[in-house]
């Protein structure tokens, strides 16, 4: 199993551009999450999904959108990128029978 | 809302010695999990240890153990026989149990350096 994969690893965006951060898992997990980690801080939940077709907002959803058309994929969309969205983004997943979340390697995004 | 506080931003320990990382949390929930995650320079988030609130016995995983004080809402991590590979950021995290799964609330983290 590859576990949770994220692409790209790094990206630099100009203000106002948009992009999609990709996340995929091959563990057949229903639950998937997007977090952001600002420098010197812990992770904060952006959006989460409890299954294909079902998503909900987390603590810091503004400026982001998600979709969940399949169990495996949970892309995060940034529209009109702003410097405040400079961060490291982590995707995670967990199964129905476990509270353990498995994290991807992260995407470092810089908006200038 | 739940909050997790890690008041020590940095700690340093000599290789082979023992170090304790502190964490306190605030919640009105009675049923929850607590976690310690390790984040080495590679940035990968790695689960170190988990504690269920309903269990009185402190969790242990090899060199890692916790001191869980439910009444005091304290959840410290003890690392014994520290190794150079333990150098990382450590995050304390809280999970409220609602239904089949729930979301993590993280502290700000503590940077641990193990000196050779």
Interface residues (C-beta under 8 A of the other chain):
Chain A: X31 X33 X40 X41 X42 X43 X44 X45 X48 X50 X58 X88 X90 X92 X94 X96 X99 X100 X101 X103 X105 X106
Chain B: X4 X9 X33 X42 X43 X44 X45 X47 X50 X91 X93 X95 X97 X100 X101 X102 X103 X104 X106 X107 X108 X109
